[in-house]
């Protein structure tokens, strides 16, 4: 899905798509943001297993194969792999492991789930769509899904690369912290005192993750 990119992305993918009919290319008529772009991809997807990959992140060559095999073998609907953090130039910044099991309550303490590392079995969960928010739309998306399953199962092996872009939308930490309270207390409707508990945990987990 091309969200009105300003570089040569569309032409590059169009050229590849002509040689490989597995690749379907869609273009938004105007820049609409990540939620609209991902929802367009979801609506037009045909396969059982759903994954997302933003333009600045990378899959390891064996990522999809290993993740599908794990999900079939363990009969689970939602998984995430470990991943590497890389700088803008591609140099390694750190390696992030994902817990063996991650529940809805765990996610209220902090969003460990990365879109490119997650795989969803749509046969079990159906096609869920992103809601449109200026921040943390992915966290809200995972919370909605986690309410319907026992949890997300982790694959320890790092099978993707997450690129850290300075001054990106997600790099505004103060806005993210403010919005986290809104997610916990207003969107998820957690009681005030429980919200304080989850919010404190969010700040602590965020501090530990920031060091990686």
MIDOSE-1310 file (N, C-alpha, C; in nm, 2 decimals, decimal comma, always signed):
residues 212
xxxx	+0,09/-0,12/+0,00/+0,00/+0,00/+0,00/+0,09/+0,12/+0,00; +0,07/+0,21/-0,10/+0,15/+0,33/-0,11/+0,06/+0,45/-0,06; +0,10/+0,51/+0,04/+0,03/+0,62/+0,10/+0,08/+0,76/+0,05; +0,07/+0,77/-0,08/+0,12/+0,90/-0,15/+0,26/+0,93/-0,11
xxxx	+0,35/+0,83/-0,13/+0,49/+0,85/-0,11/+0,55/+0,95/-0,20; +0,65/+1,02/-0,16/+0,71/+1,13/-0,24/+0,84/+1,09/-0,30; +0,88/+0,96/-0,29/+1,00/+0,92/-0,36/+0,96/+0,82/-0,47; +1,05/+0,73/-0,51/+1,03/+0,64/-0,62/+0,97/+0,51/-0,58
xxxx	+0,92/+0,50/-0,45/+0,87/+0,37/-0,40/+0,76/+0,31/-0,49; +0,66/+0,38/-0,53/+0,55/+0,33/-0,61/+0,60/+0,26/-0,74; +0,69/+0,34/-0,81/+0,74/+0,29/-0,94/+0,83/+0,16/-0,92; +0,90/+0,16/-0,81/+0,99/+0,04/-0,78/+0,90/-0,08/-0,76
xxxx	+0,80/-0,07/-0,67/+0,72/-0,18/-0,64/+0,63/-0,22/-0,76; +0,59/-0,12/-0,84/+0,51/-0,15/-0,96/+0,59/-0,24/-1,05; +0,71/-0,21/-1,07/+0,80/-0,28/-1,16/+0,82/-0,43/-1,11; +0,83/-0,44/-0,97/+0,85/-0,58/-0,92/+0,72/-0,66/-0,93
xxxx	+0,60/-0,59/-0,91/+0,47/-0,65/-0,91/+0,44/-0,71/-1,05; +0,49/-0,65/-1,15/+0,47/-0,69/-1,29/+0,54/-0,83/-1,31; +0,64/-0,86/-1,24/+0,72/-0,98/-1,25/+0,67/-1,09/-1,15; +0,59/-1,05/-1,05/+0,55/-1,15/-0,94/+0,41/-1,12/-0,91
xxxx	+0,32/-1,20/-0,96/+0,17/-1,18/-0,94/+0,12/-1,20/-0,80; +0,21/-1,25/-0,71/+0,17/-1,26/-0,57/+0,16/-1,12/-0,50; +0,23/-1,03/-0,56/+0,24/-0,89/-0,50/+0,13/-0,80/-0,56; +0,04/-0,75/-0,47/-0,07/-0,66/-0,51/-0,04/-0,52/-0,46
xxxx	-0,05/-0,43/-0,55/-0,01/-0,29/-0,52/-0,13/-0,20/-0,52; -0,15/-0,12/-0,41/-0,26/-0,03/-0,39/-0,21/+0,11/-0,36; -0,28/+0,21/-0,40/-0,23/+0,35/-0,38/-0,34/+0,43/-0,33; -0,32/+0,50/-0,21/-0,42/+0,59/-0,16/-0,43/+0,72/-0,25
xxxx	-0,54/+0,78/-0,26/-0,56/+0,90/-0,34/-0,50/+1,02/-0,27; -0,49/+1,01/-0,14/-0,42/+1,12/-0,06/-0,35/+1,06/+0,06; -0,26/+1,13/+0,11/-0,19/+1,08/+0,23/-0,28/+1,07/+0,35; -0,30/+0,95/+0,40/-0,41/+0,92/+0,49/-0,36/+0,87/+0,63
xxxx	-0,24/+0,84/+0,64/-0,18/+0,78/+0,76/-0,18/+0,63/+0,77; -0,11/+0,58/+0,87/-0,08/+0,44/+0,88/-0,21/+0,36/+0,90; -0,31/+0,40/+0,98/-0,43/+0,32/+1,00/-0,50/+0,30/+0,87; -0,52/+0,40/+0,79/-0,60/+0,39/+0,67/-0,52/+0,30/+0,57
xxxx	-0,39/+0,32/+0,56/-0,31/+0,24/+0,47/-0,31/+0,09/+0,51; -0,30/+0,06/+0,64/-0,30/-0,08/+0,69/-0,44/-0,14/+0,66; -0,54/-0,06/+0,69/-0,68/-0,11/+0,67/-0,70/-0,15/+0,52; -0,65/-0,07/+0,43/-0,66/-0,10/+0,29/-0,59/-0,23/+0,26
xxxx	-0,48/-0,25/+0,32/-0,41/-0,38/+0,30/-0,49/-0,50/+0,35; -0,54/-0,48/+0,47/-0,62/-0,58/+0,54/-0,74/-0,62/+0,45; -0,81/-0,52/+0,40/-0,94/-0,54/+0,32/-0,91/-0,62/+0,20; -0,79/-0,60/+0,14/-0,76/-0,66/+0,01/-0,67/-0,79/+0,03
xxxx	-0,64/-0,83/+0,15/-0,56/-0,95/+0,17/-0,65/-1,07/+0,15; -0,58/-1,18/+0,10/-0,65/-1,30/+0,07/-0,60/-1,42/+0,15; -0,49/-1,41/+0,21/-0,43/-1,53/+0,28/-0,49/-1,54/+0,42; -0,45/-1,65/+0,48/-0,50/-1,68/+0,62/-0,42/-1,60/+0,72
xxxx	-0,29/-1,59/+0,70/-0,20/-1,53/+0,80/-0,17/-1,38/+0,76; -0,19/-1,29/+0,85/-0,18/-1,15/+0,83/-0,05/-1,09/+0,90; +0,03/-1,02/+0,83/+0,15/-0,95/+0,88/+0,15/-0,81/+0,82; +0,23/-0,73/+0,89/+0,25/-0,59/+0,84/+0,40/-0,56/+0,83
xxxx	+0,43/-0,48/+0,73/+0,57/-0,45/+0,72/+0,58/-0,30/+0,67; +0,62/-0,21/+0,75/+0,64/-0,07/+0,71/+0,77/-0,06/+0,62; +0,78/+0,05/+0,55/+0,88/+0,06/+0,45/+1,02/+0,07/+0,51; +1,04/+0,11/+0,63/+1,17/+0,13/+0,69/+1,21/+0,01/+0,78
xxxx	+1,13/-0,10/+0,79/+1,17/-0,22/+0,86/+1,20/-0,33/+0,77; +1,25/-0,44/+0,83/+1,30/-0,55/+0,75/+1,26/-0,69/+0,81; +1,22/-0,78/+0,72/+1,21/-0,92/+0,76/+1,34/-1,00/+0,73; +1,37/-1,09/+0,82/+1,47/-1,19/+0,79/+1,41/-1,28/+0,68
xxxx	+1,50/-1,34/+0,59/+1,44/-1,43/+0,48/+1,35/-1,54/+0,53; +1,38/-1,60/+0,65/+1,30/-1,71/+0,70/+1,19/-1,68/+0,79; +1,17/-1,55/+0,81/+1,07/-1,50/+0,92/+0,93/-1,56/+0,90; +0,88/-1,54/+0,78/+0,74/-1,58/+0,76/+0,72/-1,74/+0,77
xxxx	+0,82/-1,81/+0,72/+0,81/-1,96/+0,72/+0,82/-2,01/+0,86; +0,91/-1,96/+0,94/+0,93/-2,00/+1,08/+0,81/-1,97/+1,16; +0,75/-1,85/+1,14/+0,64/-1,81/+1,22/+0,51/-1,89/+1,19; +0,49/-1,91/+1,06/+0,37/-1,99/+1,02/+0,38/-2,14/+1,08
xxxx	+0,50/-2,19/+1,07/+0,53/-2,33/+1,12/+0,50/-2,33/+1,27; +0,55/-2,23/+1,34/+0,53/-2,23/+1,49/+0,38/-2,22/+1,52; +0,31/-2,14/+1,45/+0,16/-2,12/+1,48/+0,08/-2,25/+1,45; +0,12/-2,31/+1,34/+0,05/-2,44/+1,31/+0,08/-2,55/+1,41
xxxx	+0,21/-2,56/+1,45/+0,25/-2,66/+1,54/+0,19/-2,65/+1,68; +0,17/-2,52/+1,72/+0,12/-2,49/+1,86/-0,02/-2,45/+1,86; -0,09/-2,44/+1,74/-0,23/-2,41/+1,73/-0,26/-2,28/+1,80; -0,19/-2,17/+1,77/-0,21/-2,04/+1,83/-0,25/-1,94/+1,73
xxxx	-0,32/-1,84/+1,77/-0,38/-1,74/+1,68/-0,30/-1,61/+1,66; -0,20/-1,59/+1,76/-0,13/-1,46/+1,76/+0,01/-1,49/+1,81; +0,11/-1,45/+1,73/+0,25/-1,46/+1,77/+0,33/-1,34/+1,74; +0,44/-1,33/+1,81/+0,54/-1,23/+1,77/+0,68/-1,29/+1,79
xxxx	+0,77/-1,25/+1,70/+0,91/-1,29/+1,71/+0,99/-1,18/+1,78; +1,11/-1,22/+1,82/+1,21/-1,13/+1,86/+1,26/-1,05/+1,74; +1,34/-0,94/+1,76/+1,38/-0,86/+1,65/+1,51/-0,78/+1,69; +1,58/-0,73/+1,59/+1,69/-0,64/+1,61/+1,65/-0,50/+1,60
xxxx	+1,70/-0,41/+1,68/+1,69/-0,27/+1,66/+1,81/-0,22/+1,58; +1,78/-0,14/+1,48/+1,89/-0,09/+1,40/+1,88/+0,06/+1,38; +1,99/+0,13/+1,36/+1,99/+0,27/+1,34/+1,95/+0,30/+1,20; +1,94/+0,43/+1,16/+1,90/+0,47/+1,03/+1,99/+0,42/+0,92
xxxx	+2,12/+0,40/+0,96/+2,21/+0,35/+0,86/+2,22/+0,20/+0,85; +2,14/+0,13/+0,93/+2,14/-0,01/+0,93/+2,23/-0,08/+1,03; +2,30/+0,00/+1,10/+2,39/-0,06/+1,21/+2,31/-0,11/+1,33; +2,36/-0,22/+1,39/+2,29/-0,28/+1,50/+2,29/-0,19/+1,62
xxxx	+2,17/-0,18/+1,68/+2,16/-0,10/+1,80/+2,13/-0,19/+1,93; +2,07/-0,30/+1,90/+2,04/-0,39/+2,01/+1,95/-0,50/+1,97; +1,93/-0,61/+2,05/+1,84/-0,72/+2,02/+1,73/-0,72/+2,13; +1,61/-0,74/+2,08/+1,49/-0,74/+2,17/+1,43/-0,88/+2,17
xxxx	+1,41/-0,94/+2,28/+1,34/-1,07/+2,29/+1,20/-1,04/+2,33; +1,11/-1,13/+2,29/+0,96/-1,11/+2,32/+0,93/-1,22/+2,42; +0,85/-1,19/+2,52/+0,81/-1,29/+2,62/+0,75/-1,42/+2,56; +0,77/-1,53/+2,62/+0,71/-1,65/+2,57/+0,56/-1,64/+2,57
xxxx	+0,50/-1,56/+2,66/+0,36/-1,54/+2,66/+0,33/-1,40/+2,71; +0,24/-1,33/+2,64/+0,21/-1,19/+2,66/+0,06/-1,17/+2,66; +0,00/-1,12/+2,77/-0,15/-1,12/+2,78/-0,20/-0,97/+2,77; -0,33/-0,96/+2,77/-0,39/-0,83/+2,77/-0,35/-0,74/+2,88
xxxx	-0,34/-0,80/+3,00/-0,30/-0,72/+3,12/-0,15/-0,68/+3,11; -0,07/-0,77/+3,05/+0,07/-0,73/+3,03/+0,08/-0,61/+2,93; -0,01/-0,61/+2,83/-0,01/-0,50/+2,73/-0,05/-0,37/+2,79; -0,13/-0,37/+2,89/-0,17/-0,25/+2,96/-0,05/-0,18/+3,03
xxxx	+0,05/-0,26/+3,06/+0,17/-0,21/+3,13/+0,27/-0,15/+3,03; +0,24/-0,18/+2,90/+0,33/-0,13/+2,80/+0,32/-0,21/+2,67; +0,33/-0,15/+2,56/+0,32/-0,21/+2,43/+0,45/-0,27/+2,38; +0,47/-0,40/+2,40/+0,59/-0,47/+2,35/+0,57/-0,52/+2,21
xxxx	+0,45/-0,51/+2,16/+0,42/-0,57/+2,03/+0,45/-0,48/+1,91; +0,53/-0,52/+1,82/+0,57/-0,45/+1,70/+0,50/-0,50/+1,58; +0,44/-0,41/+1,50/+0,35/-0,46/+1,39/+0,43/-0,56/+1,30; +0,55/-0,53/+1,26/+0,62/-0,61/+1,17/+0,66/-0,75/+1,22
xxxx	+0,66/-0,76/+1,35/+0,70/-0,88/+1,42/+0,59/-0,98/+1,45; +0,46/-0,92/+1,44/+0,34/-1,00/+1,48/+0,29/-1,07/+1,36; +0,22/-1,19/+1,39/+0,15/-1,26/+1,28/+0,01/-1,30/+1,34; -0,10/-1,27/+1,26/-0,23/-1,30/+1,31/-0,29/-1,41/+1,22
xxxx	-0,36/-1,51/+1,28/-0,43/-1,61/+1,21/-0,57/-1,56/+1,19; -0,61/-1,51/+1,07/-0,74/-1,45/+1,05/-0,85/-1,56/+1,04; -0,81/-1,68/+1,03/-0,91/-1,79/+1,03/-0,97/-1,80/+1,17; -0,88/-1,78/+1,27/-0,93/-1,78/+1,41/-0,98/-1,65/+1,46
xxxx	-0,92/-1,54/+1,41/-0,95/-1,41/+1,47/-1,03/-1,31/+1,38; -1,04/-1,35/+1,25/-1,11/-1,26/+1,15/-1,01/-1,15/+1,12; -1,06/-1,06/+1,04/-0,99/-0,94/+0,99/-1,03/-0,82/+1,08; -0,94/-0,78/+1,17/-0,96/-0,66/+1,25/-0,90/-0,54/+1,19
xxxx	-0,97/-0,43/+1,20/-0,92/-0,30/+1,14/-0,87/-0,21/+1,25; -0,77/-0,12/+1,21/-0,71/-0,02/+1,29/-0,81/+0,09/+1,31; -0,82/+0,15/+1,43/-0,89/+0,27/+1,45/-0,79/+0,39/+1,42; -0,85/+0,50/+1,39/-0,76/+0,62/+1,35/-0,74/+0,71/+1,47
xxxx	-0,61/+0,70/+1,52/-0,57/+0,79/+1,62/-0,43/+0,85/+1,58; -0,40/+0,97/+1,63/-0,27/+1,03/+1,60/-0,15/+0,96/+1,65; -0,18/+0,88/+1,76/-0,07/+0,81/+1,83/-0,12/+0,67/+1,87; -0,02/+0,58/+1,88/-0,05/+0,45/+1,94/-0,16/+0,37/+1,89
xxxx	-0,20/+0,39/+1,76/-0,31/+0,31/+1,70/-0,28/+0,16/+1,70; -0,15/+0,13/+1,69/-0,11/-0,01/+1,70/-0,14/-0,07/+1,83; -0,10/+0,00/+1,94/-0,13/-0,05/+2,08/-0,28/-0,07/+2,10; -0,36/+0,02/+2,06/-0,50/+0,00/+2,07/-0,55/-0,12/+1,99
xxxx	-0,49/-0,14/+1,87/-0,53/-0,26/+1,79/-0,49/-0,39/+1,86; -0,37/-0,40/+1,92/-0,33/-0,52/+1,99/-0,42/-0,54/+2,11; -0,45/-0,44/+2,18/-0,54/-0,46/+2,30/-0,67/-0,51/+2,26; -0,73/-0,47/+2,15/-0,86/-0,52/+2,11/-0,85/-0,67/+2,08
xxxx	-0,74/-0,71/+2,01/-0,72/-0,85/+1,97/-0,69/-0,93/+2,09; -0,61/-0,88/+2,19/-0,57/-0,96/+2,30/-0,69/-0,99/+2,39; -0,80/-0,91/+2,38/-0,92/-0,94/+2,46/-0,99/-1,07/+2,41; -0,96/-1,11/+2,29/-1,03/-1,22/+2,23/-0,95/-1,35/+2,24
xxxx	-0,83/-1,34/+2,28/-0,74/-1,46/+2,29/-0,68/-1,47/+2,43; -0,62/-1,59/+2,46/-0,56/-1,59/+2,59/-0,43/-1,51/+2,59; -0,37/-1,49/+2,48/-0,25/-1,40/+2,47/-0,17/-1,42/+2,34; -0,06/-1,35/+2,34/+0,03/-1,36/+2,22/+0,15/-1,44/+2,26
xxxx	+0,18/-1,54/+2,17/+0,29/-1,63/+2,20/+0,42/-1,58/+2,13; +0,53/-1,59/+2,21/+0,66/-1,54/+2,16/+0,75/-1,64/+2,10; +0,82/-1,60/+1,99/+0,93/-1,67/+1,93/+1,05/-1,60/+1,96; +1,14/-1,65/+2,04/+1,26/-1,58/+2,09/+1,35/-1,53/+1,98
xxxx	+1,37/-1,61/+1,88/+1,47/-1,58/+1,77/+1,44/-1,44/+1,71; +1,54/-1,35/+1,69/+1,51/-1,23/+1,62/+1,50/-1,25/+1,47; +1,38/-1,23/+1,42/+1,35/-1,26/+1,28/+1,31/-1,13/+1,20; +1,34/-1,02/+1,25/+1,32/-0,89/+1,18/+1,41/-0,78/+1,23
xxxx	+1,41/-0,67/+1,16/+1,49/-0,55/+1,20/+1,40/-0,43/+1,21; +1,40/-0,37/+1,32/+1,32/-0,25/+1,35/+1,41/-0,12/+1,34; +1,38/-0,04/+1,25/+1,47/+0,08/+1,22/+1,43/+0,20/+1,31; +1,52/+0,25/+1,39/+1,49/+0,37/+1,47/+1,52/+0,49/+1,39
xxxx	+1,41/+0,57/+1,36/+1,42/+0,69/+1,28/+1,41/+0,81/+1,38; +1,52/+0,89/+1,39/+1,51/+1,01/+1,48/+1,41/+1,11/+1,43; +1,34/+1,17/+1,52/+1,24/+1,27/+1,49/+1,12/+1,22/+1,41; +1,10/+1,08/+1,42/+0,98/+1,02/+1,36/+0,86/+1,05/+1,45
xxxx	+0,74/+1,01/+1,40/+0,62/+1,03/+1,47/+0,63/+0,95/+1,61; +0,68/+0,83/+1,61/+0,69/+0,75/+1,73/+0,80/+0,80/+1,83; +0,88/+0,89/+1,78/+1,00/+0,93/+1,87/+0,96/+1,04/+1,97; +0,84/+1,09/+1,96/+0,79/+1,20/+2,05/+0,75/+1,13/+2,18
xxxx	+0,84/+1,11/+2,27/+0,81/+1,03/+2,39/+0,71/+1,09/+2,48; +0,71/+1,22/+2,50/+0,62/+1,29/+2,59/+0,48/+1,28/+2,55; +0,45/+1,30/+2,42/+0,32/+1,28/+2,37/+0,27/+1,13/+2,38; +0,36/+1,04/+2,36/+0,33/+0,90/+2,38/+0,29/+0,87/+2,52
xxxx	+0,36/+0,93/+2,62/+0,33/+0,90/+2,76/+0,20/+0,96/+2,80; +0,17/+1,08/+2,75/+0,04/+1,14/+2,78/-0,08/+1,06/+2,72; -0,06/+1,01/+2,60/-0,16/+0,93/+2,53/-0,18/+0,79/+2,60; -0,08/+0,74/+2,66/-0,09/+0,61/+2,72/-0,19/+0,61/+2,84
xxxx	-0,19/+0,73/+2,91/-0,29/+0,74/+3,02/-0,43/+0,74/+2,95; -0,45/+0,80/+2,84/-0,58/+0,80/+2,77/-0,62/+0,66/+2,73; -0,52/+0,58/+2,68/-0,55/+0,45/+2,64/-0,60/+0,36/+2,76; -0,53/+0,37/+2,87/-0,56/+0,29/+2,98/-0,69/+0,33/+3,05
xxxx	-0,70/+0,46/+3,08/-0,82/+0,50/+3,16/-0,94/+0,53/+3,08; -0,93/+0,59/+2,96/-1,04/+0,64/+2,88/-1,09/+0,54/+2,78; -0,99/+0,49/+2,70/-1,03/+0,40/+2,59/-1,06/+0,26/+2,64; -0,97/+0,21/+2,73/-0,99/+0,07/+2,78/-1,08/+0,08/+2,91
xxxx	-1,11/+0,20/+2,96/-1,20/+0,21/+3,07/-1,16/+0,14/+3,20; -1,03/+0,14/+3,23/-0,98/+0,08/+3,35/-1,00/+0,18/+3,46; -1,04/+0,13/+3,58/-1,07/+0,22/+3,69/-0,95/+0,30/+3,73; -0,97/+0,41/+3,80/-0,87/+0,51/+3,82/-0,75/+0,45/+3,89
xxxx	-0,77/+0,38/+4,00/-0,66/+0,33/+4,08/-0,58/+0,22/+4,00; -0,65/+0,14/+3,93/-0,59/+0,04/+3,85/-0,51/+0,10/+3,73; -0,56/+0,21/+3,68/-0,50/+0,28/+3,58/-0,36/+0,34/+3,62; -0,36/+0,39/+3,75/-0,24/+0,44/+3,81/-0,13/+0,32/+3,81
xxxx	-0,18/+0,20/+3,86/-0,09/+0,09/+3,86/-0,03/+0,06/+3,73; -0,12/+0,05/+3,63/-0,07/+0,01/+3,49/+0,02/+0,12/+3,43; -0,01/+0,25/+3,46/+0,06/+0,36/+3,41/+0,20/+0,36/+3,47; +0,22/+0,34/+3,60/+0,35/+0,33/+3,66/+0,43/+0,22/+3,60
xxxx	+0,37/+0,11/+3,58/+0,44/+0,00/+3,52/+0,48/+0,03/+3,37; +0,40/+0,11/+3,30/+0,43/+0,15/+3,17/+0,55/+0,24/+3,17; +0,56/+0,33/+3,26/+0,68/+0,42/+3,27/+0,81/+0,34/+3,30; +0,80/+0,24/+3,39/+0,91/+0,16/+3,43/+0,96/+0,07/+3,31
xxxx	+0,86/+0,00/+3,25/+0,90/-0,08/+3,13/+0,95/+0,00/+3,02; +0,90/+0,12/+3,00/+0,95/+0,21/+2,90/+1,09/+0,25/+2,92; +1,12/+0,28/+3,05/+1,26/+0,31/+3,08/+1,36/+0,20/+3,05; +1,32/+0,08/+3,09/+1,40/-0,04/+3,06/+1,42/-0,06/+2,91
xxxx	+1,31/-0,05/+2,84/+1,32/-0,07/+2,69/+1,41/+0,04/+2,62; +1,40/+0,16/+2,67/+1,47/+0,27/+2,61/+1,62/+0,24/+2,62; +1,67/+0,17/+2,72/+1,81/+0,14/+2,74/+1,86/+0,04/+2,64; +1,77/-0,03/+2,57/+1,81/-0,14/+2,47/+1,84/-0,07/+2,34
